[in-house]
Amino acid sequence: MLAAGCDDGGGGGSNPLDNPLDGPPAGNPNGTCPIPAEARAEDTSTPTSVVGTGTPASCTGEAFATAVAAGGIITFDCGPDPVTIDITRTAKVFNDTGPKIVIDGAGKVVLDGKGKRIVYMNTCDQAQKWTTGHCQNQDHPQLTIQNLTFVNGDASGDTMEGGGGGAVFVRGGRLKIVNSRFFANRCDSTGPDVGGASVRTLSQYQPAGMAEPLPVYVVNTTFGGAAELGNTCSNGGGLSSIGVSHTVINSLFTFNKAIGNGANPAKAGTPGGGSGAAIYNDGNEFTLSLCGTEMTDNDAIEGGGAIFFVSNNRTGHLKIDRSVLRRNPSHGFETLPGIFVLAAEPPQITNSTIE
């Protein structure tokens, strides 16, 4: 599925990074799984903030960061044509500006990190305001990212909360990603648990009485899509988390890399890392559910060329439905082709191809 306003490129053979909007479309075109109401794009017909005043020049990194700090529903008015916005400083969510924070690029906006992290939200960061007495488990802000392309984000060297999250870092509240694309993002190249060249997620909201947190929804979204667009980190080129559930629907992960070495815990004499080239999930009770998703040509130095899923107390669940996983080499170890899993039971696989 192509986000509105994007071009799938066609011929020409140029590097998609020269014009990221000409890169691969958002999502898996062969995905047929239904999208639950809570996982769909948010209504942005009455925006709180609009980045730009109708021209490309008015759509600046500073204007974007200011809009995110103000919160609410954020859209763009950069003229009729697609635009790339160079990020000049990380856009940071303030925790008292929601409860819903929606950033919608209408399929026409590329956010180019220029070697910086692009979006940051952390309910436990006092600089972004504490809004409850239990920052590690609260239901807001609820951040939705939709119809956007993230490119060249990089969190290398940032050790706050364990690092990671080259394009997007979220701790606390809720996160949803719809109809978006992540190209050539990065985070630290070594480390046993650092991850998420594209997205790093921690401490998602877990209502009282529930055994695990509510999931991060990732819908119709592409991570990589071409060899020169793959996302790279020690672990988790696409998604990385600790103790967070994910529901990934009709999405595409290709050419992402986990380039650390020594695994987790790090082997003696190594810096650790190298697992879960597409998705790296660690923690205790959580669920990774894939439906209508393709993972091909991802590569992990250690375990899980596509997926590294470790539930430390063996209460977690890995579910794969109507999905295709092919050519995802794990150069160190794996349970199934491209997958390393320790969970409550073997992966629950239905109507899928894993080879």
N, C-alpha and C positions, 0 to 999 in steps of 0.2 A: 504494500500500500504506500503510495507516494503522498507525502504531506502536501496540502494545498499550496500551489504556487511553485513547487519544486520541479525541476527538469531532470529527467533521468539520464541526460547526457548524450546517449547515442554514440555516433562515430567520432573520429577526430584523434583519439589516442593520447590526448594530453593528460598530464597528471591532474587528478581531481583536486589535489590540494591547491592548484593554481586558481580554481574556482570551486570551492566546496559544494556550492549549490548544484553543480553539474555532476556531483558524485552519486553513488548508489542511493536509491530511494529509501524511505523509512519503512522498516518492517520486512517481514517474510512474505513475498507475493503469493506463496503457496499455503500460507496459514489460513485455516478455516475455522478456528475455534471461536465460539461466541464470547463476547466481551461483557462481563457483568456491569450493571449500571454504575457501581461505585468505581469501576476502573476506566470509565470513559472520560473523554476530554471535558473540561469545565466550561461553563458558559462565560464568555468574556464580552458580552454585548454592552455591558455598562462598566467600562474600566475605571479604576481608581486613578491610575497614572498612565500617561502615554509618552513613550520615549520618541522624541523627534517632533518636528513641526511640519512635516511634509516633504523634506528633502533628505538625501543621503547624508549631507554634511551635518545636519542637525542630530543625527543618530550617533552619538559618541559613547565611548566607554564610560565617561563621567556621567552622562545623562542616564545610562543604564544603571550604574551603581547607585545613583541618587534615587531612582525609581524603586529599586529593590529595597533600599533602606526605608522608604516610605510605606512599602507593603501594599496589601490589597491585590487587586487585579491589574496586571501590567500588560499593555499591548504596545505596538510600535506603529509610527506613522513616518516612514522614511521615503515616501514617494512610491510610484507604481512598480518599480523594479526591485528585484532582490538586492540585498545589501549585506556587506560584511562589516561588523562593528569590532574594532580593535579594543580589547580590554586593557584599560590603563590601571585599574586596581580591582581586586576581588570584590564582587558584589556580595554584600553580607546582609542576611535577613535579620531584622530586629524582632525579637520574639513576642513583642506586644503589638504588632501591626497586623495581625490576622483577624480571626483565626485562620482564614484561608489566604494563602499567598499563591497567585497564579501568574506564571510568566508564559505568554503566548506569542510566538513569532510568526503565526499565520503561514508557516512554510516558506517564508521569504527572508529570514534573518539567520545569519551565521554569526556566532559569538566566537571570536578568535582570541584565545588566551594569551598569545604571544609569549608563552613560557610561564604564565601565571595560572594559579587556580582561578576558575571563572565564577563559581557560585558557592557560597558557604552558609550553612545554617547549623547552629549549635545551641540547644536549649540550656546547656550547662556552662556556657561561656558568659561570664558576668558582664563582659563588655557589650554583649548583645542583649542584655537585660534578663534577669531571672523573673519568671512570671508565676512560678509555683514553688512550693517547698520540696518538690520531688522532681527536679529537672530531668532525671534519668528516665522518668515514665510519666509523660503528660501527652495529652491528645492534640496539642497545638504547638507551633504553627503546623498547618497542613499545606505543605508545599507541592504544587503541581507544576511540572515543566512540560510544555506541549508545543509541537510544531516548531521546533528549534533545532539548529545544528551547532554542536560544540566541537571546536577544533583547536589543537595546539595548547590545550590546558596542561599544566604541569605543577604537581605538588612536591616535586623532589626537594628534599632538605627540610620540609615542614614536618616537625615531629609532634605538633599538638594532637592530642587524642590518638597517638600512634601513627599519625601521618596518613598518606593516601588521599584518594579523591582528587585526581588531577583536574578533572572538569568540574565535578560536583562533590561536595562533602556535606553530609547531613548526619547530625546526631540529634535524636529526640523528635517528638512530634510524629508527623507522617510524611511520606514521600510518595509521589506518583509521577511516572514518566510516560508520556503518550506521544506517538507520531514524531519521534525525534531521532537524531543521528549523532553519533560520537565518532570522530575521526582523529587519529594521530594524537591522542592524549597520552600523558605519561605520569608516572610517579616513581618513587625510589626504585633503583634497579636491584637492590638486595635488601634482605630482612625477612625473618621467618613469618611474620604476620601482616606486614604492611601490604596494602593492596588497593585496587580500584583505580587504575589509570583513568577510567571514565567516571565511575561512581563508587564512593565509599559510604556505607550506611551503618550507623550504630544506634542502639537504644530506641527502637521504634515503640510506639505506644502499645501497652499490653493492658487491656481493661481487667478490672478485678474479676477473678473467677475463671479467666481464660488461661489455658496451659501455655500459650506461646503468644508472641506479639502479633498484632495485625500486620498483614503483609505489605511490603512495597510492591505496587503494581507497576509492571513494565510492559507496555502495550505498543505493538506496531513500531518497534524501535530497532535501529540498526547500530551495531557496534563493529566498526571496521568496514567490511563490505568490499574491500580491494586490498591487494598486498601492501600498497603504499599508505593505506589508511588505517591499518591495524593499530590498536591501542596496546601500550607496553608498560609493564611494571614488574616488580619482583614477583607478585602474585596478582591474579585477577585483573586481566587487561580490560574486561568489561565491567563486571560487578564484583564488589568485595564487601564482606560484612562479618560481624561477629554477633551471633545470637539474634539474627534478623531473618524473618521469613520473607520469601519473594514469590510472587505469582507472575510468571513471564508468559505473555500471550502473543502469538503471531509475530515473533521478533527474530532477528538475524544476528548471529555472532560469527564473523569470519576474520581470519588473519590476525587475531589477537595473540599476544605472547606473554608468558610468565617466564622472566629471564633470570630470576634469582637462582641460587644453588645452595643445596644443603637441607631443603625441606623445613618442616616445623614439627617438633623442636629441631633447631639447627644441629646438624651433625658436627662433631668435633672438627675444628679447623676450617669451618665454613661460616659465611655470614647468614645462611638460611634463606629460604624462599624457593621460588621456582614452580609453584603449583597453581592449578586452576586458571588456565590461560584465558578462558572466557568468563567463568564464574568461580569465585572462591568464597565458600561459606564455612565458617567455623563457629563453635559455641556449644550450647547444650540443646535445649528444646526449641526447634524451629523447623520450618518446612520450606523446601524449594519445589515449586510446581511449575513444570514447563508444559505448554500446550501450543501446538501449531508453530513450533520454533525450530529453526535450522541452525546448527552449529557445524561449520566445516572449516578445515585448514587452520585451526587454532593450534598452538604449540607450547608445551610446558617442558622446561628442563627437567623437572622432577615428576610430580604426580598430577594426573588430571588434565590431559590436553584440552579437554572441553570443560569439565566440572571437577572441582575438588570440594567434597562435602563431608565434613567431619563433625558429628555430634558427639562431643566428648563423653557425655553420660549415656549415649546410645538411646536417646529419646526422640531424635529428629527423624524426618521423613523426606525421601526424595521421590518425586512423582514425575513421570515423563509420559506424555500422551500426544499422539498425532504429531510427532516431531521426528527430525532427521539429524543424526550425529554421524559425520563421516570425516575421515582423514584428520583426526585430532591427536597427534602423537603425544604420548607421555614417555619421556625418555628415561624416567627412573622407575616408576611403579604405577600400577592401575588395577582396578577391580574388574572393570569391563572396558572395552575399547574406548579410550578417551575419558574415562570416569574413574575417580577414586572415591569410594564412599565407605563411611562407618556410620551406621544408623540403627534405628530400632529394628529394621528388617531389611532384606534386600530391596533395591529400587523397584518401585511399582511402575512397570513399563507396559503401556498398551498402545497398540496400533502405531508403533514407531520403528524406525530403522536405526540401529546402532552398529557401526562397523568401521 
